[in-house]
Amino acid sequence: MARKLLIEPSTLFKVLTGDRIRIIDARGRAAYERDHIPEAVCLSPAELDDSITLSNGEEVPNMLLDEGRACELFQSAGIDSDSTVVVYDEGGSYLASRLWWALDYFGHPDVRVLDGGMRAWRSNVGLMSPQQQRIPRGSFLPIADESKTADFTYLLLGLNSRNKVVCNSLPVEEFARGAIPGSTNLPYVRTFRVTRYPVMREPDDLVRVFAQAGITPNMECIFYCGCGYSAAHNAFAARLAGFRRVRVYDGSLQDWQRRGGQLLPWGVVGTEGRSS
């Protein structure tokens, strides 16, 4: 079942013009207008960004917007409740995964990421289009699922539990400079294997990669990064590996620091320091 979170370029090509397929280009408007997969529409995860103002007056950017405004964007992109939604970026990025997470959080039942992204599509299929698609308005009604996200308080509780792990998705050097105390580190790029282009590791291999970071399938995983984008990719990878309890700390370090959270080099406390 987990592999159904991915779709191969050859498989997408076979169903390209299907009635229930909605292809979303997450790379941004400029890249989309240069060329894109035929039948694709443009919806970048940045369009789903919002900012919130905390009680201390601090503003946190890059937060996922509310259901009402998300509904307008999803329906404008032609997404129906029974669509199979395929999202892609250039490949080896976290943009498609961030959009996957947003749709998953808002309750869409069938969202898949194009494995290898645009680089895989160019290499294996090659069919491109410069034309913007005119599509009928969709009917998807987003309903937020709070079990897919974590906030500041939930994160604090997770740091003191043996069955929860808080994981930083940034490069090792950034984790070394400063991380949430008690968190571990798995750079999101480690979830890819590189052939001619980056593709996702197989589920069993992902389980091994997560285990190297002290993360096992019986744990609840809370992923964070700078703002919630690469964290969403690790959440996608965890779900692909078969992990069931996966959350993204939306706003991530931007939210943590603006709420007075401390950062320490390497996160300081290892997994062995957790208590029940």
C-alpha positions in Angstrom: 0.0 0.0 0.0 2.8 2.4 0.8 4.2 2.2 -2.7 0.9 3.7 -3.9 2.1 7.0 -2.5 4.5 7.0 -5.5 3.8 6.8 -9.3 6.4 6.0 -12.0 6.7 8.2 -15.1 5.7 5.2 -17.4 2.6 4.6 -15.3 1.6 8.3 -15.3 2.0 8.4 -19.1 -0.5 5.5 -19.5 -3.2 7.4 -17.6 -2.2 10.9 -18.6 -5.6 11.9 -20.0 -7.8 9.9 -17.6 -10.9 11.6 -16.3 -10.0 11.2 -12.6 -6.3 12.1 -12.9 -5.2 15.6 -11.8 -1.5 16.4 -12.3 0.0 19.2 -10.2 3.3 21.0 -11.0 4.7 22.1 -7.6 7.8 23.8 -9.0 6.4 27.3 -9.3 5.0 29.5 -12.0 8.2 30.4 -13.9 9.3 26.7 -14.3 5.7 25.7 -15.2 5.5 28.3 -18.0 8.8 27.1 -19.5 7.5 23.6 -19.9 5.6 21.0 -17.9 4.0 17.6 -18.1 0.9 17.7 -20.4 -2.4 18.1 -18.6 -0.6 19.5 -15.5 -1.7 22.6 -13.7 0.5 24.8 -11.5 0.1 25.0 -7.8 3.2 25.6 -5.8 3.3 24.9 -2.0 4.2 28.6 -1.5 0.7 29.5 -2.6 -0.6 27.6 0.4 1.6 29.5 2.8 0.2 31.9 5.4 1.6 33.7 8.4 0.3 33.9 12.0 0.9 36.5 14.7 1.7 35.2 18.1 0.5 36.7 21.4 4.0 38.1 21.9 3.7 40.1 18.6 6.1 37.8 16.7 5.1 36.7 13.2 5.6 33.2 12.0 5.7 32.8 8.2 5.3 29.7 6.0 2.4 28.2 8.0 -0.2 26.2 6.1 -3.3 28.3 5.5 -6.8 27.6 6.7 -9.4 25.2 5.2 -11.4 28.0 3.5 -8.5 29.4 1.5 -7.0 26.0 0.8 -10.4 25.0 -0.6 -10.3 27.8 -3.1 -6.8 26.9 -4.3 -7.5 23.2 -4.5 -10.8 23.6 -6.4 -9.2 26.2 -8.7 -6.6 23.5 -9.5 -9.4 21.1 -10.5 -9.0 18.7 -7.6 -12.0 16.6 -6.9 -12.6 14.4 -3.8 -12.3 11.3 -6.0 -9.3 12.5 -8.1 -6.0 10.7 -8.1 -3.8 13.6 -7.6 -0.2 13.3 -8.9 2.2 16.0 -7.7 5.7 16.6 -9.0 8.7 18.9 -8.7 12.1 18.9 -10.5 13.2 15.7 -8.6 15.3 15.3 -5.5 13.4 18.2 -3.9 10.8 18.6 -1.1 8.3 20.8 -3.0 6.1 17.9 -4.2 6.3 16.3 -0.7 5.2 19.5 0.9 2.2 19.7 -1.4 1.5 16.0 -0.8 1.5 16.6 3.0 -0.8 19.6 2.6 -3.4 17.5 0.6 -3.0 14.6 3.0 -3.4 16.9 6.0 -6.6 18.3 4.5 -8.0 14.8 4.0 -7.6 14.0 0.3 -7.6 10.2 0.0 -5.4 9.6 -3.0 -2.3 11.8 -3.5 0.9 10.4 -5.2 4.3 11.9 -5.8 5.9 11.3 -9.2 9.1 9.4 -8.4 12.1 11.2 -9.8 10.0 14.3 -10.7 10.5 16.2 -13.9 14.0 14.8 -14.4 12.6 11.2 -14.5 9.8 12.3 -16.8 12.1 13.9 -19.2 14.4 10.9 -19.2 11.8 8.2 -19.5 8.9 9.9 -21.4 10.0 13.2 -22.7 6.6 14.5 -23.7 6.3 18.1 -22.7 3.9 21.0 -23.1 4.2 24.8 -22.8 0.5 25.3 -22.8 -1.4 26.3 -19.6 -4.4 24.0 -19.0 -8.0 25.1 -18.8 -9.7 22.8 -16.4 -13.1 22.6 -14.7 -13.4 23.7 -11.1 -12.9 20.8 -8.7 -15.1 19.7 -5.8 -12.6 18.7 -3.1 -13.6 20.0 0.4 -10.6 20.1 2.7 -11.1 19.0 6.3 -8.0 19.4 8.5 -6.7 16.3 10.3 -4.8 17.5 13.3 -3.2 14.1 13.8 -0.9 15.0 10.8 0.6 18.1 12.4 2.3 19.2 15.7 2.5 22.5 17.4 5.0 23.9 20.0 3.3 22.4 23.0 2.9 18.9 21.4 6.5 19.0 20.5 7.6 19.8 24.0 5.6 16.8 25.2 7.2 14.6 22.5 10.7 15.4 23.7 10.0 13.6 27.0 8.4 10.4 25.7 10.1 7.2 24.7 7.5 6.4 22.1 7.9 9.7 20.3 10.9 11.0 18.4 11.5 14.5 17.2 13.6 14.6 14.0 15.4 17.5 12.3 15.3 17.1 8.5 18.0 19.7 7.7 21.6 19.0 6.6 24.0 17.8 9.3 25.9 21.1 9.4 22.8 23.0 10.1 21.7 20.5 12.8 25.2 20.9 14.3 24.8 24.7 14.5 21.6 24.6 16.4 18.7 22.2 16.9 15.7 21.6 19.2 17.1 19.9 22.4 16.5 16.2 22.4 15.9 15.9 18.7 17.7 13.6 16.3 18.8 14.3 12.7 18.0 12.7 9.4 18.8 15.0 6.4 15.9 14.6 3.9 18.3 14.0 1.0 19.2 10.6 2.6 15.8 9.3 1.7 16.8 9.4 -2.0 18.9 7.1 -4.0 20.7 8.5 -7.0 20.8 6.9 -10.4 20.5 9.2 -13.4 18.4 11.3 -11.1 17.2 11.1 -7.4 14.4 8.6 -6.7 12.9 7.5 -3.4 14.6 4.5 -1.7 12.6 1.3 -1.4 10.5 1.0 1.8 12.8 -1.6 3.4 15.8 0.6 2.7 14.0 3.6 4.2 13.3 1.7 7.4 17.0 1.0 7.6 17.9 4.7 7.0 15.4 5.8 9.7 16.8 3.2 12.1 20.3 4.7 11.7 18.8 8.0 13.1 17.2 6.1 16.0 13.7 6.1 14.5 11.7 2.9 14.4 8.2 2.1 13.1 6.7 1.7 16.6 7.5 5.4 17.4 5.4 8.4 16.6 7.6 10.7 14.4 7.5 14.5 14.6 9.5 16.0 11.8 10.8 19.6 11.7 13.2 21.8 9.7 13.5 25.5 9.1 9.9 26.1 8.2 8.1 22.8 7.5 9.1 22.0 3.9 11.9 19.4 4.1 10.1 18.1 7.3 7.1 17.3 5.0 9.4 15.3 2.8 10.7 13.2 5.7 7.0 12.7 6.7 6.3 11.4 3.2 9.3 9.1 3.3 8.2 7.8 6.7 4.8 7.0 5.4 6.3 5.4 2.4 8.3 3.2 4.8 5.1 2.1 6.5 5.2 4.3 9.6 1.7 5.0 10.7 2.1 7.9 13.3 3.8 10.8 11.5 3.5 14.5 12.1 5.0 17.7 10.7 5.8 20.6 13.0 4.5 23.3 10.8 6.4 26.5 11.1 9.2 24.4 12.6 12.3 26.4 13.8 10.7 29.7 12.8 7.8 28.9 15.1 10.0 27.3 17.8 12.4 30.3 18.1 9.6 33.0 18.0 7.9 31.2 20.9 11.1 31.3 22.9 12.3 27.8 22.2 16.0 27.1 22.8 18.4 25.8 20.2 21.5 23.8 21.1 24.4 22.4 19.0 23.6 18.9 17.8 20.4 18.9 19.9 22.7 17.8 22.8 20.4 15.1 24.3 20.5 11.7 22.5 17.6 9.3 22.3 19.0 7.3 25.2 18.1 10.4 27.4 14.4 10.0 26.8 12.1 9.1 29.7 8.6 7.7 29.7 
